[in-house]
Amino acid sequence: MRTAVPQGHYKTVTLVAGLRLSGLAAAKAFDKPINATLFEDWVEKCLVPTLSQGDVVGMDSLSSHKGPRQPGHEPDRK
């Protein structure tokens, strides 16, 4: 969709969801950019309740997926 943005200002809306063969699961929109805290809250409260035994969850390498509560998390070394 294309629309005009007044004076170059815009608002970020982030949509997160699980993808199944039957469609989207646990879809949620955030009225701001997502961070690790919001992502972990979504996983715990929205995604996990929809999972069944044997389901597999995969994630890309977005920084918000690398919070301290994620398995295998290693802090960025600078």
HELIX and SHEET records of a PDB file:
HELIX    1   1 PRO A    6  GLY A    8  5                                   3    
HELIX    2   2 ALA A   36  TRP A   42  1                                   7    
HELIX    3   3 VAL A   43  LEU A   47  3                                   5    
HELIX    4   4 VAL A   48  THR A   50  5                                   3    
HELIX    5   5 SER A   63  HIS A   65  5                                   3    
SHEET    1   A 2 THR A  14  ARG A  20  0                                        
SHEET    2   A 2 GLY A  23  PHE A  30 -1                                        
END                                                                             
